[in-house]
C-alpha cells in the first residue's frame, strides 16, 4: 500500500529525536575522562627478603585506600592520567624508625603501568640508623626492635634495652668466657636499634621498663643484614598494676604448661594463658630457667638482673621441625632429630648430614670437617682445632659429644707431637664414616647450645650422631 505524505512526515518526526540522542551519546564518548591503571608489588629487601603484605600505598593527590595482598601485590583502576609521587607505609618500617623511598610514576591514558617498590636495602638502612657503620659492615648485623606490652600491644617508651653475648678472652690462666653487650633506650614509639651484633652467635635481649617489669628474648642473626624483633613486657591490669609474669612464643602467643625454675624448692608451671607466679624471695641471684615442649630452653643468669623483677615476660623460640610424612612412614626417627633440625634451622653452627657423607664418601670421619668455617685441620694428623678470627686466641681444642653424651677429653697425644701422622684422638677416629648419621660443629663458645654445655664449652663443640643412636664408644 503506498505510503501517504502524512505517514512519511510522522516517520521523520519520530526519527528526528533519535538522531539527536545518538549525537549526544557520541559527544559523551569523546569527552570521557583520560584514565589508566596502576599495578605493582612491594618487596621487603631489609628484613624478610620476601613480598611485603599489608603495606599501605600512598599516591599523592589520589584519595584511595590501597593495601597490598598476601603476595605483596596491589592494583589501582581508573587513575587520572598524570605524574604521581608514590611511596608506602608499613608497621615494620614504622617500628624501626625508617621511611620507604619515594618514587614517581606516570599514568598514561588507557594503559597499564607496572611499578615495583621496596624497603630500604641493608646498607642504606644501616647508614640511616647507625651513622658510624661503614658500608662494608658485613660481619655484623643490625637489629631493629620494638618493645610492647602483652595484651594491648601498647609501646613501652624510655625503657632500657640490653643486648649481650659471650666472647672468649685470653688471660694468664687461659681462655675466659666473658659476657659483653650494648645498651640503648626505646623511643616514644617503643622502637630501638642495635648496630653491631655478632653474626655467629645469639644475643640475649633484655628490656627493663624501670617499673619492676622486664621482657627477655633471644636474637638469632638471620640471613639478611638486618632483622626486626618484638620484645614483650607484662601487660597492665585494669587497676593500673602489672599483670603476672608470662611465658610467650617469639610471636607473642601465650605458652601454657611451661616449666619455670629459679632455684626454688619446686619449679612452677604456667597456666593456659601462659601466666605464672614465682617467688624470688630468698633466691634473688638464682638463675632463671624456662622450658616448654617444642621450644628452645631459655636461661637467664641471676647476676644479669639488677633486682628481682615484679613481673617478667619470657619469649621462647620454636625448637621443633615437623618430620615429613614420608619419613614417618619409612621408619621412626631417633629422638634427637627434631632438636638437630631446629639447631640447623637456626644456623648458628655448621652441619654435616648423612647425604653429605654419602656424597663425599670419606675414608675417615675427620675428613668431613674440611671446609667447615671457624676450624683448622692438621692435614697430616687430621686433628681439628677451633679458630677465633676476631681475637688472638689461636688454636683451641674441641669438646666432643657422641649421641648427646660428653666424650672424655683428649689432650694432644705425645705420639702426635712427635709424629704428626698419628691419627686424631677420640670419636673422629673411633667411629667410621659408615656409622655416622650427622655431625654438628660449633667453633665458638658463644654459639654452643646449652645442651652441649653452652659457654662452659669454651673452645667449641663437635657433636656426632651415630646411625645406631647408642652411647659413646670406648676410648681407643
Buried (B, 14 or more C-beta within 10 A) or exposed (E): EEEEEEEEEEEEEEEEEEEEEEEEEEEEEEEEEEBBBBEBBBBBBBBBBEBBBEBBBBBEEBEEEBEBEEEBEBEBEEBEBEEBEBBBEBEBBEBBBBBBEEBEBEBBEEEEBEBEBBBBBBBBBBBBBBEEBEEEBEEBBBBBBBBBBBBEEBBBBEBBBBBBBBBBEBEEEEBEBEBEBBEBBBBEBBBBBBBBBBEBBBBBBBBBBEBBBBBBBBBBBBEBBBBBBBBBBBBBEEEEEBBBBBBBBBEBEBBBEBBBBBBBEEBBEBBEBBBBEBEBEEBEEBBBBBBBEBBBBBEBEBEBBEEBBBBBBBBBBBBBBEBEEEEEEEEEBBEBBBBBBBBBBBBBBBBBBBEEBEEEEBEBBBBBBEEBEBBBBBEEBBBBBBBBEEEEBEBBBBBBBBBBEBBEEBEBBEEBEEEEEBBBBBBBBBBEBEBBBBBBBBBBBBBBBEBBBBBEBBBBBBBBBBEEEEEBBEEE
